Each structure stands twice: as C-alpha cells, then as structure tokens.
Amino acid sequence: MSKEQALLQSYTSGSLKLKNRVVMAPMTRSRADNPEKAPSRALQGEYYKQRASAGLIITEGSQISPRAVGYVNTPGIHSQAQVEGWKEVTQAVHDEGGKIFIQLWHVGRISHPDFHDGELPLAPSAINPDAKSFTPEGFKETVTPKAMSIEEIKETIQDFKNAARNAMEAGFDGVEIHSSNGYLLHQFFSSTSNIRTDAYGGSIENRTRILFEIIDAIKEVMPEDRIGLRLNPSLHGIFGMEMNEESIPTFDYIVNKLNAYDLAYLHLSEPFTDVSSLPFAETQIAKRYRPIYKGTLIINANFDQEKGNAVIEAGNADLVAFGKPYVSNPDLVERFEQNAPLNEWDSNTFYTPGVKGYLDYPVLEEVVS
C-alpha cells in the first residue's frame, strides 16, 4: 500500500534522479559556531546523513560572502575552510545514497552592522525593513541599509558564481539560488524595497535583472541542470516585504522567463501568512505556476503526508519539500512508508548550538524498542 503513495515514487528529469519525491527543505539551524563558520562531519555531516533517505536534501542557506551573512552561526560557502567542511557533509550523504544541493544565500538588508565591523548591510535601496536581525548578541532592530552601487551588484553576482564553483568542489549535486523569503534577491524584485532608477530598478525587467545575471554567471562554472531556484511569490508582512499590484506580475515574468533555462527545478512556497484579503495576492501558488512552468516544480510550506500526496496526484507539483517535520524526523520517508506518527519538534532548539534538538531525535526503531 505504501509504495502507491505519490510521495514515494521515484522521479527523474534531466540530471535529477531521485529515489522518492520527498525533499528536505532548506532550514537555518545556526550550528556553525566556529570562527570559520564552517560545517563539520560531526555535526552537519551527521545531521544530513541521518536524513539521506530523502529524495533530495537542500541545505540550510549558506552565505556566499562575508557581506552576505545576517544570522548568527550560519555556515558559508566562500572560504576554503568552509569548502573542506562541506566536503565531509556531502560525502556522508552520498555514502548513504542521498542527493544534496546547497542553498546559496545573501540576506541583504536583513543583516546588521554587528556582522560587518560596523558597516551597513547591502540592499537594493536604502529602506529599513523594520525587522529583527539575529546577531551574536541576540535579536536587534534592523537599520537603514546601504543602497548597492553597480560595482557592488556586479561583485555580488561574482560572489554567487564563486560560491557555486566552491559548491562543485565540495561535492554537491547542485545549488539552489535563494531568491525568496524577503532576502536580497527578493528585495530587488519588489517595488516596495527597490526604488532604484538605474538598470536594476523601475520596470519588472530591471528589478529581476540581477537574478538572470546570476543564473548566467553560475552556468559558466556548473551544468545548468544542476541549478535550482527558490521563490515566494505571495510573501507579505514578513521582513518588511509588502505585496502590491506589481508583485504577482513580477513573479509571472520570472517564472515564464525561467522556461528558457534547463534548470534542475523551481522551488515555490505557498503563502506563509493568510493573504486571502489582499486583492493582489495569489493564495494557491502551485496551481497558478504549474501550468506556467515547464520544468520540475517543488512546492513547500505547511505540507503533511496527506497534502503532499494530494498535490502531486493533482498534477500541481512534482516534488514536495518538508521543513519542520524534517527537523524532528530524520527518518521522515520511512515514517511515510509505514504511515507512522511523527515526532514533535522542539522550536526552542531550532537555533541553539550543539546536538540537542539537532542529532537526538529518535528514529522508528528506537521508538519501538
């Protein structure tokens, strides 16, 4: 019976050859508490290894440069020490027969001067998101960021390219460009956070230009079909992001243009908050973009086993990404196979150092015994 579940069927498209359709979503876990901000075999290696039965693992967001950081103890992919650490992680996952992509991350204005020796965070425009930044001294109010110069935009595009090159050296099966959830690239897309008047602001084409320049740059150092992309079209009221009448047309433009690329996948999120009262929001992201996007589509946000099977069976997505259920259930696939109950997660240990709430959730055999 369990093998009939849509989530448990294998999936192949281009270089993406997955043993099931269950994806581990990228989740910040703040465990790289060392001077190099590098992952280790003992912590991150074991964490991802435990979850290698997923069809695909997408790692936590990993900063592409020192200027990209905006959360305490998050790993990077811009230094050799970080590359060496990630090599141990990818080896651990591959030894278990798993597939793993790394999420390339720049938080933009959600950072804080505490991370940058007092310098302002970078953003498309000098607009304070009026949010909180998770600094080494706890949560602090965000500040008005520095509007990026053209030179800084070009440097950031190169940082994404270098990070992708490092990811290949580290043994990843691919990369996911984090262009979602109110971070730097999403800030460029939105006319509420991007009021530039140059080639990177104004029209939809200009506001999305940086994304396609990043894809084109990354293509130079790795196969196009190993590049994934994450978008959150109906994000509203989080990290200072506000939707307006241009929001959905902007994402329609992006998704249509992505069809010209042979990407590994497009990873979309359903709304994080109730947007049903907003006349310009889209409440059903998978349904809207499945007919538009011709490649592999991953959907995410508040899915459980039943909803995950249903969205695939309805033809609205190819793969489903699970976040919090994967925090507390390293054997999530096996639990789906057996229709077994799930462990509850402990949100108090999501971002704390060490193994507690990270490596110590029991698998089914331990629960039974």
N, C-alpha and C positions, 0 to 999 in steps of 0.2 A: 504493500500500500504506500509506504513512504516514498518509494522510488518514483511514484507517479506525481509527486509534488513538482510543480514547475520550478521552484527554487533549487531543487536537487538535480535538475537536468544539466548536462554538460553544455558548454557554449563555445563556439568557435567563430571568429570573424577576423580575417587577416592574421596578424601575429598573435592575436589574443586567443589563447586556447585554455579554457578554464574547465575545471572538473565539476563545478556547480555554478549557480548564478547568485550565490551569496557573497556579497562584497563587505569587507570590513571598512567602514567609513573612516576618514581621517579625523583624529581627535587629539587635541592638545592635552598632554599629560604632565608636562613640566618636570621631567625626571632627569634632564641632563644637567645635574647640579655639580658641574666641574668647571674649572677655568676655561677649558677648550670648548665648552658647550658641545661636547661630542657624545654620541651614544656609546654603549658598551655591550659586550657579549653577555655579561652577567645580568644586566637589567633589560635594556631594549631588545637585545637578542633573544632572551628567554621569553619576553612578553609577546613578541611577534611570532616566535616559534610555536608557542602554545596555541596560537590562533591560525596556524598554517593550513588547517583544513578548509578555510575559506577559499572560494574560487579565486578571489583576488583580495590582497591586502593593500590599502592605501595608507601610507604612514601619516603620522601627525605632521602638521605644517612645519617645514624646516626652512629657516631663513636663508636667503640667497646671498646675503652680505651682512656685515655688521650694521649697516644703516637700515636693514630690513627688520631687525628684531624689535619686538614690542611686548613680549611676555617674559616673565622670569623663567629661567632654566629650560628654555626650548632649544632643541638641537639645531645645528646649522648644516649646510652642505657647501660651504665656501672655503674651508681650510683643509689642509692635508690630514690633520688630526681627525677631523670630522669624517673625511672620506674613509680613513682606516677603520674608524669605529663602525661606520655603516657597512663596510665590507663584512664584518663579523655578523651583523644583523642579517644581511641578505644571504650569507652562507647558511646561517641557521635555518632560515625559512626554506631555502632551496633544498637543504638536506631532508626536509620533511615533505618535499614535493609541492611546496607552495609557490605562489607568484606574488611579487611585491613591487608596487610603484611608490615613489616618493613624491609627496606634495611640496611643490616649490612655492615659497611664501614671502610676501613683503606686506607688512601690516599698514604701511603708510601713516596716516595721521592718528592711528590708534596707539602709537608709541608714546614715549615720554622722554624729555631731556635726560632723565636719570640713566637711560640706556646709551646716551650719545655724548657723554662728557659735557653735558650742559647745552649741546646744540639742539636746535629744534628738529622734530621729526619732519620727514619729507611728505608732501602731498601734492595733488594737482593744483589746489588753490589754498590760500591762507584762510581756511574756515575751520574753526574749532568744532569737533563733533559733539562736544559737551557730553563726553562719556567717561568711563573709568579705564585707566591703564594699570595692568597688573605688574607692578615694579618689584624690585628686590626688597623694598620697604613696605610692601603691601599695595593696596589699591590707591591710586592718586587720580585727581582730576586731570583730564587731558588739557593740552594747551593749544593755542593757535599755531598750526604748523607752518613750515616754510614752503611757499609755492615753488615747485621744482623748476629749475631752468631747463632749457632744451638740452644742455650738456648733461645735466643730472638725469634727465629722461633717457638719453642715449646710454649713459653709464648703467642705468638700471636694466635696460634691455640686454646689455652685455652681461650683467650680473646673472640674469636668468639663463643666458646661454652658457656661461661658465658653470653655473650650478647644474645644468643638465649634463654638461660634459663630465663633471665630477660624479654625478649620479651613475653614469655609464661606467666610469672607472670603479665605482663602489659595487657594481654588480646588480643594480636594479633592473627590473624587466621593463621599466618605463617611468615616466614622470607625469604628474598631474599639475597643471598650472592653476594655482589658487586665484581665481578671478571672481571671488564670491564673498558673501557674508560681511560686506562693508569694509573690506581691506583695500589695499592700494588700487588694484585694477578696477574693482567695483567703484571706487571713488572717482576714477576717471570716467566711467560710464555715465554716472548720474549728473544731471544738470543742476542738482541741488548741492553737490560737493565739488563740481568742476565748473568754474565760471571763467575759464581761460578764454582768450581771444586769438590764440595762435593756432597752429596746425593740430593741436591736441585738445582743443575746446570748441564749443559752439555747436556745430552740427553733429548729428549722430555719427556720421563717418569719422569726424575728427575726434570725438570723445572715445571712440572704440579703436582708434588707430594704434595705440600702444600695444593692445592685445595681439593684433595681427603681425605687428613688427616683432613681437616676442616669439610668436609661433614660427615666423620665417627665420628668425635667428637660431632658434633651437633646432630647427630642421637641418641646419648646417652641421650639427655635431651628433645627431642621432636620427634613426629612421622615423619618418613622420608617423608611422602607425604604432609607435611606442609613446606617443604624446597624448595625454588626456587633458581634460579641461573641466573645471567646475564653475557653475553659475547658479545664482539665487535670484531669479527674476522678480519675485514678489517679497523681497525683504523690506520691511517697513518698521520704523521705530526702534531699530537696534543700531548701536554705534553711530547714531546721528543720521542714519540713512532714512530719507523720506521719499516716498514714491510720488510721482506726478503723472500727468498725461503723456509724458515722453518716455516713461520707464519701460513699459511693455513693448512699444515700438522699437526701442533701443535693443532689447533682447531678441526681438523678432529679427532685426537686422543682423545681429551677431550670429544667431543660430542658422539663418539662411546662408550667410557667408561661410560658415564653417563647413558647409557641404562641399565647398571647393577643395577641402583638405581631406586627406586619408588618415584621419585621427584614430587613435585606439578607441576612444569613447568620448561622449559628452555626459557629464555628471551633473544632474539637476537636483535642486531641492524644492520640495513643496514649501509653502509659506511657513515660516517659523511662528508667526503670530496670526491672529484672526484678522484677515484683510477683507472680509466679506462686505464691510460697509464702505470700502473705498471703490468708487466707480471706475478708477483706472487700474485696479489691481486684477491679477489673474489668480483665481482660487484653486484651479486644477492645472498644475504645471505639466505633469506628464501627458495629460490629454491634449493640452494645447500644442506641445512641442513634438510629440511622437509623429504626427503627420508631416511636420516641417523638416525634422532632422532625419537624414537617410542612413546614418551610421548607427553604431552601438550606443544605446541610451541606458544610463544608470539613473535610477530615481532614489531619493533619500528623504528622510525626515519623518519620524514617528511611525515607521512601519513595524509591524509584528509579523509573525509567521503567516497568519491568515491573510493579512493585507498584502504581504509580499507575493504570495502565490497568486492572489487575485489580480494584481496589477500586471503581472507577466501573462497570465491567462487571458486577460482582456486585450493584450497586444499593445499596452501603453508603455511598456519598458522591457528591456532585455535582461537587465540585472537590477538587483535591489541592494542598496548599501545600508547597513545597520551600524548605529553608533553606540549608544549607551548599552544595548544588550550585549555588545562585544566586550565592554569593559568588564562585566561580571560573569560572562560565559565564554571562556576560551574555547569550549567545545560546542559553540552555537550550532554548527552544522549537524553534529551528532545528535544534539537535542532536537533539532528539527526532524531528523530522520526517525527518531523514536517518539516524536510528539511528546517529549518530556517537558516538565516545568522548568522555568528559567530561574537562576539565582537573581536576587535583587541586588542592584548596585548601591554602593555607598557613596553618595555625592560629596561627602566630607573628605574623601581621599582621592578625588579626581586629580588634584593638582599638587599633592604633597610629595615630598621626596621619599625614596626608598621602596621597599617591596610591598608594604601594606596597602591593600586596595589596588595592587598592580599585578603581582605574581601569585597571590594567595587565594584566588577564587577557586573553589573545588570543581572538578570535572565529574561527570556522571558516576564513574566507577567509585570515586571517593565518597560521593553522596550515598550510594547504595551500600557500601561497606560500612 
